[in-house]
Each structure stands twice: as structure tokens, then as C-alpha cells.
């Protein structure tokens, strides 16, 4: 029996979120430092998008002011990825994925100001409810990984900032064009930042133009094409069939998938305590509670896909 469009869309979004969960695993497996890892990932994605005539047509229609706005957001995207993979290198994939789950907490404070929407007390209260979980997460990691927690929290803050700006501008351009422009600007920003990295963040620094080895090169292609462009393309189709509530609930599974995959493939549960996982449960519980509490509000079809948010990990 053929699958109906709604069920197919649900499976596609789950598959996309699973692929996004793999980005943390690949970040741990790739031996490059955070800066060249992110630089190569962004460069490969931009090169692939540059092959699409649709992207070039979209770029020609953008006003200079709007193009500059998207480029500025792209710099934030590049810094987010840099700190996300930096957190993986300083700690592990489970810690970085847990920190990204804090993004909705930061968004509750930042988005009303950036997107010019009403402030919701419920979202702030859920943010407060996350704090005990954060304390348990910090206390449940070895001392040597706590720098990774701090960098991961910064990465989540950057998600909230660029996600809020993207939401404000989401209807103004084609999503693939926006993605190419933002990631292109992010690549240029990291290129300019590279000479300063040994002084600013020596743990993240590395040679950009040195070709990765065969193993790292293959994993980078997998990260850029299979875990970035493929889920983005699938999500563009699936989001047309689903409510905003359903999409948000499924997307919240990303850190769950990443933590489970990290345990199965990397054995990271041996590095972390029960206290860490209890903290994770509290954080994720609050993240899932938000869409459940808001379900009674009108759940319209989601707006045009937020390109850079979908490419977040």
C-alpha cells in the first residue's frame, strides 16, 4: 500500500534529524581541528550549491542590503559551527549535543527582541526549569571536559541569535540561495579569522589550505553532502506537509539521536556519569514540554524553511 504524503513527510523529517545527529559523531571522528573541519565543510557545501542555476538566479534578485544582512548571519553561522565542533573536540559529541539543546532557552529571550514578536512568560519559565539540568550536566562531566561545556553553551547562544535573525528575514529569498550566501560569507569570515586563531583560540586552530587525508576527506564529504545538503533538500519537501508543532517536536529529537549514536558508536557513556544523563533528561524534558504546552495555540503550517537553522549542526 502506498504511503500517504503526511506519513512520508514525517519519516523524511525523522531521517533528516537522524542525519543531523550524525554530524556530532562525524565531528568526533574527523581528526582535523575545529577550524579547518568547519572551513572545509562550509566550502564543500557552497561549492555544491554553486552548481545550481537556481542559486545564481536567486542571488541576482537580492538587494545589496538584504544580501549584506544574510552575509552577516552567515558569519554567525560559521562561528556557531566553529564553537560546536570546538566543544566536540574539547569534550565529546554527547556534551556538544546536550549544549545545543539549550538553544530554545536562549531563543526565548532573544527572539522576541530580534523577530519583534510578543514576549512569552511560559518560555522564560521553561528556561528557568532547564537550569537544574545544566548544573547536573556540568557536574557530571570530567573536569577536563568543562571547557567543552562552556564552548557548547556559547554555540547554543549563537544558534539562538542567528536563528532569530533568519526567522525575521525568512520570507525574503529562496532558501537555497540564502544557504549559499550565508555559508559563503561564513567561509570567508573563517578564512579571515584563521591567522588570529592561534592567539584567540589555539585549541581550534589549524591549516586551512592543507588537503585533508583520505580518511578525513571522505568523512568531510559525508558530513557536507549526506548530513548537510541531503537532509536540507528532504526537509524542503517534507515541511510542506507538516504542522509547525510536528516539525518542532521531531527536531527536538536531534540531541537524543546524537547522544544515543555517541554511546553506540563511540562508547561515550563510559566517559560520563549518571549525573550527566540525569541532567540531559531534565534539559530535554523542558525542551519537549514547550511544544506540548503550546499545542493548543493555533498551529499553522510552518513558514518557509529556515535554511541556516536546518544546517545548524
N, C-alpha and C positions, 0 to 999 in steps of 0.2 A: 504494500500500500504506500503510495507516495506521501511524503511528509508535507504537512501544511506550512505555509510561509512563516507563520509565527513560531512554530516549533523549530523550524530550520534556523530562524534568526536567533533563537535562544541558544541553540547548540553552537552557532557561529560565535556569539559573544563569549560563551564559556571557553571555546577554543582559543579565542583571542586573549582572554585573561590568562589562560594556561601558558600561552606563548610569552606573554609579558612576565609571568612568573619565572620563566626560564632565563630572562635577562640577568637576574641576580646570580643565577648558577653559572652562566657563561662568564660573567664578570669575575667570578672567583676562579674559574678555570683558566682564563686568559692570563698569561704571565706578565703582560705589559703593565707598567704603572698606569695610574688612573688617567693622566693627561693624554698620552698617546692612544690609549684604549678608546677614550671618548672621541678624540680627534679623528681617528680612523673610522669609527662607527658613523659619525656625522658625515664625513667626507664620502663614504660609500653610499649612504642614503641619498645625499644630494646628487651624486653622480648618476645614480639610478633614476631619480626624478627628472634630471636634466634631459633624459632621453624621451620624455613625454611631451609632445607638442602642446597638450592641454596646459601644462605648466607655463610654457613660454607665452601662450595666449593670455593666460591669467595675469602674468607679470606686466604685460603691455597695458592692461586695463587699470592697474593700480595707480593712484595718485602718489606723488612723491611723499606727501605727509603720511599717508597710510602705509606705504612701503617702509618708511622710517620707523613707524610705530611697530610694525611686525618685526623689523630687524632688531629693535630694542628688546622685544620679547624674546627673540632668538638668543640674544646674549644671556638672558636669564635662564633659558633652557639649557644652554651649554654649561653654565655654572651649576645648574641643578644636576646634570649628568656627571659633571666632574666631582661634585661632593657625594653623589650617590655611590659612584664606583670607588671614590676615596674611602667611604665608610665600609665598603666591602673589603677593601684591602687592609684597612686598619682593624677591622673586626671580622665579620663574616657575612654571608648572604642573609642569614636569618635576622641578624641585628639590623642590617640596612633595610630589609623589607619591613620589619616592625616599625622602624622610624618613619618610613613613608606612610604608614597607617595614621601618623599624626597629622598629615596634611589637612584632613577635614577640620581639625581643631583650629589650625591657623586660618583656614579659609573662612570659618565662621566669623572671625574678627576682621579679616582683610577684605573679603568680597563685598560686603555692604558699602564700604568706602569706595572701592575701585569700580564696581559694577553699578553703583548708585541704586541699590535696592534696599528695602527696609531691613533694619537690624532685627534678628530673631533671638529672643532671650533663651529659647529652647536650645539653640545651637551652642550658645555660650555655656549653658549648664551641662550639656554633654561634654564640652571641652573640659570643664572642671572635673567631671566624673572620670576622665581619662588619666588625670594626674596620679592617682594611686598606682595605676598600671605602669605608668612611666617610671615611678620610683622603684617598683619591683623589677622592671626591666633593667634599670641601671644597676641595682644591687645584685642582680642575677647574672651579670657578665663578669668575666675575669677583669682584674684591674687594667691589664694591657689592652683591653678592648673598649674601654670607656671613652677614649678619644674618638673611636668609631661611632659611638652613640651620639656624641656632640655633633660630629660632622653630618651624621644621618639626620639629626633634627634640623640642622641648617638646610639640608637638601629638601626636607618636607616643607620648610618655610618658603623656599624658592618655588616649590610646586604651587603653593597657595597663591603666591604673588603672580607668577606668570599665567596660572590657570584663570585667575580673576581677570587679568587684563585680556586674555584671549576670549573669555566669555563676553566681555564688553564689545569686542570687535568681531565676534564670530560670524556675523551675517554679512560682512563687508567684502568677502573674497572667497574664491574657490579653495576648499580645504587642502588639496594637493599643492596648489600654488603657495598657500600660507606655510605649509610644512617645508617646502623647498626654500622659501625665503628665510624663514626663521632658522632652519638648520644651517643654511649657508652663512647667515650672519653669525651664528654661534661658532661655526668652524673658523671664520676669520677672527673672531674675538679670542678664541683659544690660541690661534696662531700668534696673535699679537701679545698674548699673555705669557706664552711659553718662555721667553728669555728671563722673565721675572719669577717664574715658578720655583727655581732653586732657592730663592731668597724668601718668597712668600709662603710656599707650601712644598718644602723639599721632598716630603713623602710622596707627593703626586707627580713630581717632575719626571721627564723622560724625553728622549729624542723623537721628534715628530716625523722627520723625513726618512728615518731608518726603516727599511722594509721589515715587517714582522716575519718571524719564522713561518715555516709551512703549517705547523700546528696552530699557532696563534692566528695566522692569516685565514685558515679555514674556519676557525671559531668566530673571527670577526665577520666574515661573510655570513655565517649562520645568524649571528646577532643582528646584523644590519638588515638582511633580506628576509630571513624566516621569522625573526622575532620583532621586527620593526615594520617593514613595509607590508608583509603579508597580513598580519593582523589589522593593520590600518585599513587596507583595502577591503578586507572582510567586514570590518566594523562599519565602513561607509555604507555597505549594502544592508547589513543587519539592523542598524539603528532606525531604518525607515519603518520597521515593523513592530518596534517595541516602545513601551512607555518609558518615560524618564525614570520612574520608580524601579522598573525591572532592570534597566541598564545600570543604575547606581548600585543596586543590591548585588548584581553579579560582579561589577567592577571591584566592589569591596572584598571579593574573594582573592584578589591578586596576592596580598601578603600571605594569605593562608596557603595558596598553591606554592608560593616561593619557599615558605618555611618547611612544608611537607617535602618538597623536592630536595631542599638542602639536607634534610635528615636522611632521605632515601639514597641520594646520590653522593653526598659529601660527608655523611655521618656527623653533621654538626651538632646533633643532640648530645654528643659526648663532650663538647666544649662548653655547654650551657647548663645551668641548673634548673631545677623545678621552679624556683622562684621566678626565673626569666619567663618560662612558659605560662605561669600564672599571670604575670604582668601582661603578656601578649594577649591572653584570654580577656582580660579587663579592657585593654585598648580596643581589641576587635569587637568586643561586645558593645562598647559605646558607639563605634563606627557603624555597626549594623543597626543599632537602635534608632539612629537618626532617620533613615528612610522608613523604618517601620512606624515611627511616631508621625511622620509627615504623610503617611499613605492616605489619610482621609482628606488631605488637601487636593485640589484639582491636579490630576496627573496627566498633563497634556503630552502629546508626542514630543520627544526631545528636540531641542533646537538643532541647527546644523552642527555636525560633529566638531568638537573642539580638537583640532588637528594636533596641536602640540601636546595637549593633555593626554591624548591617546598614545603619544610616543614618549611618555614620561619616563619609562624605566629601561 
